[in-house]
Amino acid sequence: MAVKQKMIRIIIGKIGCDIHERGTLVLARAFRDAGMEVIYLGRFQTADAIAKTAVDEDANIIALSDHTGSMRYIADQMMEALKKYKGTDIPVIAGGLIAKKDLPYLEKLGVTGNFGPGTPLPTIIEHIRKTVEMKQAASD
């Protein structure tokens, strides 16, 4: 008898005043089509709200989206909020308009992916799956 795999549960959030959500909605749909459970918190969120939801919902991963060029600051806030809510074991990925000069900083912070506009959906989905698999393997 095959063991049924648990669906990947992903929290998607937009921190701050970024009004651009078309890409985020496309991603949410692609993740659902790929068999993931998506909890999209919408625009104008705080890092605290996203971190608390991720911990409360036992999320496997958090996906942040920003099209204002503020991911460096958003990621800082997210990582601090995850410490506050004891969710530092939840991986964080990011996408949107991310300055190339910020990529090393984000990676050092622990934010992976850091996908820009036009990244193929299968690339992002595969990154999520591998990230969640690595986290689960590390905790076994």
C-alpha positions in Angstrom: 0.0 0.0 0.0 1.4 3.4 -1.0 1.7 6.1 1.6 -0.2 9.2 0.6 2.0 12.3 0.6 0.9 15.3 2.4 0.0 18.3 0.2 2.5 21.2 0.3 0.9 24.0 2.1 2.1 27.4 1.0 1.3 30.9 2.4 1.5 33.7 -0.2 1.7 37.3 1.0 2.4 40.8 -0.1 3.8 43.0 2.6 3.4 46.7 2.5 1.7 48.9 0.0 2.4 47.0 -3.3 -0.8 46.9 -5.3 0.4 44.6 -8.0 -1.2 41.3 -7.6 -1.8 39.8 -11.0 1.5 37.8 -10.9 0.7 36.6 -7.4 -2.7 35.4 -8.5 -1.2 33.6 -11.5 1.3 31.9 -9.1 -1.4 30.9 -6.7 -3.4 29.2 -9.5 -0.2 27.5 -10.8 0.6 26.2 -7.3 -3.0 24.8 -6.9 -2.8 23.2 -10.3 0.5 21.6 -9.2 -1.3 20.0 -6.3 -0.4 22.4 -3.5 -2.6 23.9 -0.9 -2.5 27.7 -1.2 -3.4 30.2 1.4 -3.2 33.7 -0.2 -3.4 36.5 2.3 -3.8 39.3 -0.2 -2.3 42.7 -0.4 -1.3 45.1 2.3 -0.1 42.5 4.8 2.4 42.8 7.6 5.3 40.5 8.2 3.7 39.7 11.6 0.4 38.6 10.0 2.1 36.4 7.5 4.4 34.8 10.0 1.6 34.2 12.5 -0.6 32.6 9.8 2.2 30.4 8.6 2.9 29.1 12.1 -0.9 28.7 12.9 -1.6 27.0 9.6 1.5 24.7 9.8 2.7 25.9 6.5 5.5 24.2 4.6 6.8 27.4 2.9 6.1 31.1 2.6 6.2 32.9 -0.7 6.7 36.6 -0.7 5.9 38.9 -3.7 7.0 42.5 -4.2 7.0 44.8 -7.2 8.2 47.9 -5.5 11.9 47.0 -5.2 11.7 46.6 -1.4 12.3 42.9 -1.0 15.4 43.4 1.0 13.4 45.3 3.7 10.4 43.0 3.4 12.6 39.9 3.9 14.2 41.5 7.0 10.8 42.1 8.5 9.7 38.6 7.6 12.6 36.9 9.2 12.2 38.9 12.4 8.5 38.1 12.5 9.3 34.3 12.0 11.7 34.6 15.0 8.9 36.2 17.1 6.4 33.5 16.3 8.9 30.6 16.5 8.6 29.8 12.8 12.2 30.0 11.7 12.0 26.5 10.4 9.6 27.6 7.7 11.5 28.3 4.4 10.9 31.6 2.7 11.0 32.2 -1.1 10.6 35.5 -2.9 9.7 36.9 -6.3 9.0 40.1 -8.1 11.2 43.1 -8.9 14.3 42.3 -6.9 17.4 44.3 -7.4 20.4 42.2 -8.5 22.5 43.8 -5.8 20.1 42.5 -3.2 20.3 38.9 -4.2 23.4 38.0 -2.1 21.8 39.7 0.9 18.6 37.8 0.5 20.3 34.4 0.1 22.5 35.1 3.2 19.3 35.9 5.1 17.9 32.6 4.0 15.4 33.7 1.4 15.7 31.5 -1.7 14.4 31.5 -5.2 14.3 35.3 -5.6 12.6 34.9 -8.9 12.2 37.8 -11.3 9.4 38.5 -13.9 9.2 35.9 -16.6 10.6 33.0 -14.6 8.9 29.9 -15.9 6.2 28.5 -13.6 7.7 25.0 -13.6 11.0 26.4 -12.3 9.3 28.0 -9.3 7.2 25.0 -8.6 10.2 22.7 -8.7 12.1 25.1 -6.4 9.3 24.9 -3.9 9.1 21.1 -4.0 12.9 20.8 -3.6 13.0 23.3 -0.8 10.2 21.5 1.1 11.8 18.1 0.5 15.2 19.3 1.8 13.5 20.7 4.9 11.6 17.5 5.6 14.8 15.4 5.0 16.7 17.6 7.5 14.0 17.2 10.2 13.8 13.3 9.8 
